[in-house]
Amino acid sequence: MEGLVQCSANYIPLSPISFLERAALVYGDKVSMVYGTAKTSWRETHERCIKLASALVHLGISRGDTVAAFAPNVPALYELHFGVPMAGAVLSALNTKLDAIMLALLLEQLEAKVIFIHCDLVDVVLEALYIPRESKGKPPQLVLIAENDQISPSILKKTPAGTLEYNGLLATGQTDFETIRPENECDPISVNYTSGSTGIPKGAIYSHRAAYLNSLAAIFRSDMRQMPVFLWTVDMFRCNGWCFTWAVAALGGTNVFLGSDISAKLIFNAIGIHKVTHLCGAPNILNIIADAPANEQRALPIPSMVDIFVAGALPAPQVLMKVTDLGFNVSHGYGMTEALGPATIGPWEPRLQYSSKWDTQLAIIKRREGLHNIIMDGIDVKDPNTMKSIPCDGKTIGEVMFKGNTLMLGYLKNSKASQGAFRGGWYHTGDLAVRHPDGCIQMKDRAKDIVVSSGGEAISTLEVEAVLLSHPKVLEAAVVGRPRDDHHGEMPLAFVKLKKECGACTGEELINFCGNRLPKYMVPHSVVLGDLPVNSPGKIQKFLLRENVKAMGGLPL
């Protein structure tokens, strides 16, 4: 069209670092961070992030370099989410539950020039760095994050010469430093690793554009208003805290940090003292709240409700009901690292629809993964072979696929996996689901987790697990297939962890419980009682359970 002009006046690459710049102007004197008794304003946070960016450039960090962080949810890690991209660099906040071998592998892949380490985690990082590397480049610069700026002599003795302290590094920065903005909004801003629940973690590369848009999606999804109070119960190494690191800044909100310790008492105290409006996390957060002793619970700041958004695994219906009865507004979504975190949300409003008729059936409906958020262009359930959409009948199973602006750019140094994930112009999740007449998707299983019975029926392990979790004595449950032989399919085998306080329960009791609620072919053949292997976000590692089953051998006919 004649007359169109694209120039620096009407086009600026999108980046969430602009949220901090605006917060410093609009909400300058408002509290940005609370950690213990320490409080910081948005103006101070902006200044500290500028100095951090300046100091990084002075250390030799340049556009596109990677900076790693290995720290719990503390203010320094929050500042790194702005300071690192303001230096033109790429942040990778790493899972603090990693062992030294896996950490060494990821650091090698990242080629991080600088690593910020919380003092409580120094040992595992040093062990990782001492593992022989393939690359013979210069070792990374270490920067220690200390509580109250105090680093013990014993820690300093361990670290190599030249190790810096976080606030000491900031002191070398300049407040007049000019932020290095992305040349292209599709430039990388961060690398986030998958949980590795099916093997070695993969590094998903996020763009400035996707991070900006997904921050807005987080605001819409959680119904956030101006100046919210966000309690950090989701790890920032999980998809940059599901992009709430940047979203809270966009609204001039207050970040309340608990550090590495999260308990019901701390959560309820924070809600009471700081008037928390929002918190997020995996379903284990709901378990912590639901199982809180009465003496640790505090009245919520009614009439305002505290919004909890959970994702990462399916919450048990009974837990959803209990937390809602305590006065929380719980919403549930579905997503993954490659989608920058949660990408769907259930289209329901419990305060309006279900308040007078709350029951188990509605809790089960509430567990549905819902529809895509306002920023994600599309979600579909397709036949992966034909790429045609399945009917919305609540029965036909297909693979969940995404398309939109809030997906990763690809996997770091893994072009083959990137191309496979995006084949056919859609992102393939590997998750199987049905679609209901209202358009909502409901997860059935991972493609690799479906159990195929001797009669050819596809058994959703999630459905069997949901029944097991409804038993009052069951805390955790996972179902995998145990083969009969090459010609007679599989039988579901259940691994169950019982609640400590609920007394004894036998496998036979659980099998009978399932038998009264499931078709015969879906009832577990046997039950193994004990602890279940889980990764850091609380996901059960089924690939380890499958290895255990393989060692058991096939079932006799």
N, C-alpha and C positions, 0 to 999 in steps of 0.2 A: 504494500500500500504506500503510495507516494506521501512523503512527509515524515516518515518514521525515522527517528534518530535514536540510536543507543549510544550512550556516552556515560562518563563518570557521574554526571548529574542525575541520571535516572536509573543507573544500574550499579549496584555495589554487591559484590559477592556475599551471600548470606553466611553468617558465622555467629555462633552463640556468644562469642566474646563481646558482641555489641550489647548483650543483656547486662553485663557488668558495668559497661560504660554508662548506660542509661540509669542503672540502679544507683550509681554514685551521684548522679545529678538529681534524680527524682526522690530517692529515699536516703540521701547521704547520711543523715543523723539517725536513721532507724537501725535497729540491731540486726546484723547480718548473721552472726554466729554466736552460739552459746556453748561453752564447754566447761563443765564444772561451774566455777564462779567467774570465769573469764568471759567477757563479752566484747564483740567487735562491731563497729558500724560499717555500713556499705562504703562510705567514703574511705575508711581505713583499709577495708578489704581491697578496694580498687587500687589504692596506693601500694599496698604490699604486693599485689599481683604484678603491677608495673615494675616494681623493683626486682621481683623474682625474674621476670622476663629479661630485664636488663642484665642481671647477674648471670643468667644462663648464656646470653650472647657473649658476655665477657669471658665465660669459661670456654668459649669456642663453639657453642651450639649454633647451627645455622639452619636455614629453611630445609625442612624435610628430615632432619635428624630425629632420632627416637630418644625419648627420655622415659625411663621406667620408674615405677613407684611400687614399694612393697610396704604397705602400711594399713592399719585399720582405719575406721571412719573417725578421723581427727581433722581439725581445721586445716592443717598443712596440706593434706591430700585434697581438700576442697579447693584451696588456693592453686594447687598444681593444675587443676582442670581449666583454669583461666591463664595462669602465668606461662605454662608450657606452650599452648597455641599462640599466645601473644608474642612469643619469641619466634614464631614460625615453625615450631617443632611439633612432633607427634607424641602424645602421651600414651603410655601403656601401664595402666594400673593392674597389677598382678594379684592373683588369688593368694591370700596370705596363708592358706591351708596347704599350699604346694610343698612337697618335700624337695630336698636339695637336688636330686637327680632331675626331676621334672623342671624345676626352676632353672637349672643350668641349661637345659635344652631350649627353653623359651627365651632366655637371655641371649643365647647364641643366635637364635633365629632373628631376634629383634635388633641385634647389633646396637644395643643401647649405649649412648655416649656417657650418660649420667644415670645413676640409680639413687633414688631417695629411699631411705630405709628407716623404719621406726626402730628405736633402740631395742624394743622387746623382741625384734625379729632378726637381729644382727647375725646370730649364729648360723641360721639356715642359709642366709645369703652368702656369708663367707664360705661355708661348706660348698655351696654351688659354684662359687668363683674359683675354688681350688680344684674343681674337677677339670681335667685336661680338656682344652677346647680345640676344635679343628682350625678355627681362624686364629691367626697369630697377631692380630691387631692390638692396639693399645688397650689395656684394661680400662673399664669404665671408672669415671670419677664417682666416689661415694659421698653421699650427703646424709647425715644422721638427723632424724627427727626425734627430739627429746621432749619428754614431759617437763614443763617448767624450765626449759632450756638447760637442764642439768644432765650432763652425760657422765656416768660413773667412770672412774679411772680404769676399772676392769674392762669396760667396753672399749675405751680408747686404746688400751694395750693390744686388743685383738685386731683392730682395724689397721689397714696399711697406712703408711705415711702419706700425708696430704689429704686425708679424709676431712671433710668439712662438716660444720654444724648448720642446720637449716636457717635459723635466724641470723647467724653470723654471715651466711651467704647473702641473705636479703639485705644486710647492712651495706654490702658492697654495691648494691644496685642504685640506679639513678631514677629519681621521680619524674624527670622530664624525658624519659625514654619514649620513643615513638613506637607504638604497637606495630608489629609486622603482621599485617592482615593477609589473608590468603589471596593469591593471584587469581585463583579460580575457586569457586565455591565447592567444587568437587575435589579439591585438594584434601588429603587426609588430615584428620584432627586427632584420631586415636586408633589404637589397636586393642581390641578386647578378645580375650581367649574364651572359647567355648568351655563348658564344664568338664569335658572329657569323660562323660558318662558312658560313652561307647568306645573309648580308646584315647589316643593322644589328642590333647586340645588343639584346635585350629585357631589361628589369629584372624579375626574378622576386622577388616579395615573400614572405619567410618569416615565419612566426609563431613566438612563443615556444614554443607547444605543439609545433609540428613540429620545431623545433630541439632541444628537450628529448628528444623521442622518437627523432629520428634520431641523436642522440648515443648513446643506448642501443643503437640498431641498429648503429652503428659499432663499439661494444664487442663485441656478439655476433658480428658479421660477421668481425671480426679476431681473435676468440678472445682478447681482452685480459683479463689477470688484474690483480690489485691491483699498483699501482705499476709500470706498464710504462715502458719508455724509448722514446720516440717521436722518430724522426729526421724533421725537416721537409723532405721532398722533394716534397711536393704543395703548390702555392701556396695561401696562405690566401685569396687572392681567388677561388679556385675553390670556390664553395659553402661559404664559411667553412672552407676546408680540409677539405671533406667532413664537417664537423661534428666533426672531431678536436680543434679548438680547445677545445671544451667537454667532449668525451669524456675526454680525458686528465686534465682536472681532476676529473672524477667518480671516477676511480680513484686520484687522488693520484700520477699518473705524472710523469715528467721529460720536458720538451720540450727537444730538442737542435736548435739553430738553426745553419744554415750561411750565412745571409744570401742574397745573390743569386748566389753562386758555388756550383755543384754539379758535382762531378767524382767519378770513381771513387775517386780517392785520398782525397778528403775523406770519402766514404761509408764506405770500408773503415776509415779511421782512426777515425771516429766510432764505428763498431761495435766496434772493438777497445778504444778508450779508455773509452767510456761504457756498454758492454755493451747496445747498442741491441737492442730486442726487436721493434720494428715500424717499418715505413716504407711509404709509399704514393706513388702517382703514376700518370701516364700511362705507356704502354709504353716511352717513351724512357728512363725510369729503368732498365728492364731492359736496354735497349741499352747504356747507359752501363756497367752492371755487367758485362754479357756481353763487351763489347769492351775491358775493362780490361786493360792490359798486366800480365804476370805479376808484375813488380816493384812494382805498385801494389796488388795483392791481398793481403789478410791473412787468416789462418785465422779462421773464425767461432768464436764462443764455444760450441763443442760441450760438452755434449750439447744445450744449448739451441739452437733454430733461430731464425733471423731471419725473421719473417713479412713478406712483401711483398704488398700488395694493389694491383692495377692495374685501371684502368678508363679510359674515355674513348676508347679505340680498341682494335681487336683486336691482341693481341701475336702475333708470328710464332711458329709452333710450334718452330722451331729455337732461337729465343732463349729460349723457355720451358724447353726441355730443358737448354740450357747453364747458365742461372741456377740451375735446380734441381740440376744436377750440382755446382755450386759450394757447395751446402749450404743454399740458401735455400728456404723454403716459400712458393711463389707461388700466390696465388689471384686469380681474375679475376671481375669483375662488370660490370654494365651499368647505366647510369643517365643522368641529365642534370641540368642546372641546375634545372629545374622540379621535380625529385624530390629536391632537396637533395643531389644527388650520386648515388653508386651505390645502386641499389635492388634489385639481384639479386646472387646469388653462386652459383658452380658447386657442386653438391652432391657434392664428391669430397674425398678426403683422401689426397694422394700418399704420405705416410709409411706409410700402412697398406695402400693398394690397389695402388700402382704402383711401389713401390720396387724390386721384383725383375724387372719387365718393362716398363721405361720405353722407349717407342719413339715414332716420329713419329705413329702413329695415335692413341695416347693423348694426345699433345700437342695434336692437333687436337680431340679430345673435350674436353680441358681448356679450350679456347678458347670453348666454349659459354657462353652467358650465364646458364644455370642457372635458379634459381627465386627468387621474391621473398624479401627478408629478413624477419625475424621481426616487424618492426613494420609493414611495408607490407601492408595487408589483402589485396590481390589484384593479380595480374598475369594478363593474358589475351592471347591472340592472336585477333583477331576480324576478320570481314569488315566493313569500315567502312560498307558500304552497308546491310547487314541487321542489324549489331551482334550477329550470332550467332557463337559460338565456332567456330573451325575444328577439324577432327579432329586428334588427336595422332598423326599418321602420319609426321612428319618430312619431308613433301613439300608439303602444302598451305600456301600462303603467305597470311598475313593481317597486319594491323597490330597492333603491340604497344600495349597499353593498360594504364594503372595506375589503381588505386583505393586510397585509404588516407589516413592521418593525417599522412604525411610528404611531402605535395605542397605546392607553393606556394599562396598565397592568390590569386594572379593576377599579371598583368603590370602594372607601374607605368604609369599613364596610358594604358592600351591595353585598354579594356573589350572591344572587338570581338575582339581576339586571345585574351583570356581566355575569353570565351564560346565561341569556336570550339574552343579547346583542351579545354574540359570538356563538350563536347556529348555528349548521351546518358548523362550521369552517369559518364563515364570520362574520364581524361586521355589524349588522343590524342598519341602520340609522333611519328607520321610515319615510324616505322621499320617495316620489313617483316621478318617472321621466320616460321619454322616451329616447330611444337611436337612434340617426340619422345614416344614412348609413356611414358617415365618422367616426363613433364611438363616437362622442361627446354626452354627456348626456345633457338633458335639464330638469330642475326641473319643476314638475307639481304641487306638493303640499306636505304637510305633510299628512300622511295617515289619521290622525284624522280630517284634514281640508277639504278633498274632499266633495263636495256637490253632492248628488245623487238626480236627478230631478224625477218628477212623472213618466216620461217615462223611467226611469232607466239609463239615461245618466249621466256619471261621469263628473261633472263640475270642472275644475281646477280654484280654486280661484285666483291663481297667474296670469292666463291669463286675468281674468276679472279685476284684480287690475292693470295690465299693461295698459289696455285700459283706465281705470279711470285716471291713472297717466299721460297719454298722453294729458289729458285735460289741457289747459294752466292755469286754475285757481286752480287746485288740487295740494296740497302739499303732503298729505299722504292718503293712502287708504287701507282698509282691508275689505275682503268679508268673510262672514260666512253663513252657511245654517240656514234658519228658517223653521221649519217643518210645513207642511200643516196639516197632521194628521198621524196616524200610517201606513196608507195604501197609501198615495199619495205623498210620498217623501218630498223633500225640495225645497225651492226657495232661490236664492242668495239674501242676504241682505248686502248692502254696508254701511260701516262707512267711512266718508270722512272728512278730515281736509283741509280747503281751505287756499290758500296763502293770507296773510293779505293785500298785496299791489294790488291785482288784482280785487277788487270789489266784488259785490254780485254774487251769483250763487245759483240756486235752485236745489233741488233733482230731480225735473222733467226734468230740463235741462240736468243733468248728465245721467238720464235714457235714454233720447232721444239720447244723444251722444253715449251711449253704444249700443243702438238699431240700429244705423247706421253702427256699426262695429263688432257686435257679432251675432251669431245665437240667435233666440228668446229665447230659453230655458236657455241661459247663461246670459241674461240681468237681472240686479238686479230688484227685485220686488219693493224695496223701498230704500231710501237713508237716513241715519242719519248723519247730519252735526254737527261737533264739534271736540274737542280734542280727540286723541286716546291714550289709555294707552300704554306706552312703558317702557321697562326695560333699564338698563344702557347703553348697546351697541346700543340702538336705535331700537331694535326689538319690533314690535307691539305685545302685549300680547293678542293673540286671545282667550285664555281660559277665560279671563275676559269679552271679547266681547260675547263669547258664553253664559256666565252666564247672561249677560244683555238680550240676545235674549231669553233665557229660561224664564226669568221673563216676557217677552212680551206675551208669550203664542203662540199657533199655529195660523197659518193664516186661515181665513175662506175659505171654499171651494166655 
